[in-house]
């Protein structure tokens, strides 16, 4: 499980170089690699040419991190000899939210009608991560965990 984050341009290489380092260690093994990413990388159009980070109302101070997460996802997709899953939390990722046990898994499209509907608590996100690991599903895929209620 890789949930590292770096918030400044001087440390952004942690995302891309970290994936390369882990991929070299785990290449051609049966060890599962889960990488936690960011909602800014979710697609907002059917032909997958625009991401949430491309919206005019996307917070500008989040944009540099979103750009490096796009690069890290592209790097991860380049490894065909690695059992990876890229897990994106909903746009509203609530550290203090309750554990409800209610969440669902979406793909890599941003499906919320509005940002308030894209929500998950940390507790439900952790539960979803464990379920994905235990069920050994979504190999070489990017998924999004979204709460059903909040």
C-alpha positions as CSV (number, residue, x, y, z in Angstrom):
1,X,0.0,0.0,0.0
2,X,1.4,3.3,-1.1
3,X,-0.4,6.4,0.3
4,X,2.5,8.8,0.3
5,X,1.9,12.3,-0.7
6,X,4.3,15.2,-1.3
7,X,2.9,18.7,-1.4
8,X,5.7,20.9,-2.8
9,X,7.4,20.9,-6.2
10,X,10.7,20.1,-4.5
11,X,9.2,16.8,-3.2
12,X,6.9,15.8,-6.0
13,X,9.4,13.2,-7.3
14,X,8.3,11.0,-4.4
15,X,5.2,10.2,-6.4
16,X,6.7,9.2,-9.8
17,X,10.1,8.0,-8.6
18,X,8.5,6.2,-5.7
19,X,6.3,4.2,-8.2
20,X,9.3,3.3,-10.2
21,X,11.2,2.2,-7.2
22,X,8.4,0.0,-5.9
23,X,7.7,-1.4,-9.4
24,X,11.4,-2.5,-9.6
25,X,11.1,-4.3,-6.3
26,X,7.8,-6.0,-7.1
27,X,8.2,-6.7,-10.8
28,X,7.3,-10.2,-11.8
29,X,6.1,-11.1,-8.3
30,X,2.6,-12.0,-7.1
31,X,2.8,-9.1,-4.5
32,X,-0.1,-6.7,-4.9
33,X,0.6,-3.0,-5.1
34,X,-2.1,-0.5,-4.2
35,X,-1.4,3.2,-4.9
36,X,-3.6,5.9,-3.5
37,X,-4.1,8.8,-5.9
38,X,-6.1,12.0,-6.1
39,X,-9.6,12.8,-7.5
40,X,-8.2,15.5,-9.7
41,X,-7.1,12.8,-12.1
42,X,-10.6,11.5,-12.7
43,X,-12.1,12.0,-16.2
44,X,-14.9,14.4,-16.7
45,X,-15.8,13.6,-20.3
46,X,-16.6,10.4,-22.2
47,X,-13.6,10.5,-24.5
48,X,-11.1,10.8,-21.5
49,X,-9.5,14.0,-22.7
50,X,-10.4,16.2,-19.7
51,X,-9.9,15.5,-16.0
52,X,-11.4,17.1,-12.9
53,X,-8.2,19.1,-12.5
54,X,-9.0,20.8,-15.9
55,X,-12.3,22.4,-14.7
56,X,-12.2,26.1,-14.3
57,X,-13.3,25.9,-10.7
58,X,-10.7,23.4,-9.7
59,X,-8.6,24.9,-6.8
60,X,-5.5,26.4,-8.4
61,X,-3.3,25.6,-5.4
62,X,-4.1,21.9,-5.9
63,X,-3.2,21.9,-9.6
64,X,0.6,21.2,-9.3
65,X,-0.1,18.1,-7.2
66,X,-2.9,16.9,-9.5
67,X,-0.5,17.2,-12.5
68,X,2.2,15.1,-10.8
69,X,-0.5,12.5,-9.8
70,X,-1.5,12.3,-13.5
71,X,2.2,11.6,-14.3
72,X,2.4,9.0,-11.5
73,X,-0.7,7.2,-12.8
74,X,0.7,7.2,-16.3
75,X,3.9,5.7,-15.0
76,X,2.1,3.1,-13.1
77,X,0.1,2.1,-16.2
78,X,3.4,1.5,-18.0
79,X,4.2,-1.5,-15.9
80,X,2.8,-4.7,-17.4
81,X,4.7,-6.9,-15.0
82,X,3.2,-5.6,-11.8
83,X,-0.1,-6.4,-10.1
84,X,-1.2,-2.8,-9.3
85,X,-4.4,-1.0,-8.5
86,X,-4.7,2.8,-8.4
87,X,-7.3,3.8,-5.8
88,X,-8.8,7.3,-5.9
89,X,-10.9,8.6,-3.1
90,X,-14.0,10.6,-3.7
91,X,-13.4,14.4,-4.2
92,X,-14.5,15.1,-0.6
93,X,-12.3,12.9,1.5
94,X,-13.4,13.4,5.1
95,X,-10.9,12.6,7.8
96,X,-13.5,13.0,10.6
97,X,-16.4,11.3,8.9
98,X,-18.1,8.3,10.4
99,X,-17.5,4.7,9.4
100,X,-20.8,3.8,7.8
101,X,-19.8,0.6,5.9
102,X,-21.5,2.1,2.9
103,X,-19.4,2.8,-0.2
104,X,-19.3,1.8,-3.8
105,X,-16.6,1.4,-6.4
106,X,-16.6,3.5,-9.6
107,X,-14.1,3.4,-12.4
108,X,-12.0,6.4,-13.5
109,X,-14.9,8.7,-14.5
110,X,-16.0,11.5,-12.2
111,X,-19.7,10.5,-12.0
112,X,-21.0,12.9,-9.3
113,X,-23.6,15.5,-10.3
114,X,-21.9,17.9,-8.0
115,X,-18.8,17.9,-5.8
116,X,-20.9,17.5,-2.6
117,X,-22.1,14.1,-3.9
118,X,-18.5,12.9,-4.3
119,X,-17.8,12.0,-0.7
120,X,-16.2,9.3,1.4
121,X,-14.9,9.2,5.0
122,X,-11.4,8.0,5.7
123,X,-12.9,5.1,7.6
124,X,-15.1,3.9,4.7
125,X,-12.1,4.5,2.3
126,X,-10.0,2.2,4.5
127,X,-12.8,-0.4,4.6
128,X,-13.0,-0.3,0.8
129,X,-9.2,-0.7,0.4
130,X,-9.3,-3.8,2.6
131,X,-12.2,-5.2,0.6
132,X,-10.3,-4.7,-2.7
133,X,-7.2,-6.4,-1.2
134,X,-9.1,-9.3,0.3
135,X,-11.2,-9.9,-2.9
136,X,-8.0,-9.6,-5.1
137,X,-10.0,-7.5,-7.6
138,X,-9.3,-4.6,-10.0
139,X,-5.8,-5.8,-10.9
140,X,-4.1,-3.3,-13.3
141,X,-7.1,-0.9,-13.0
142,X,-7.8,2.5,-11.5
143,X,-10.9,2.7,-9.3
144,X,-12.6,5.3,-7.2
145,X,-14.1,4.6,-3.8
146,X,-17.2,6.8,-3.1
147,X,-19.5,6.7,0.0
148,X,-23.2,6.0,-0.5
149,X,-24.3,8.5,2.2
150,X,-22.8,11.2,4.4
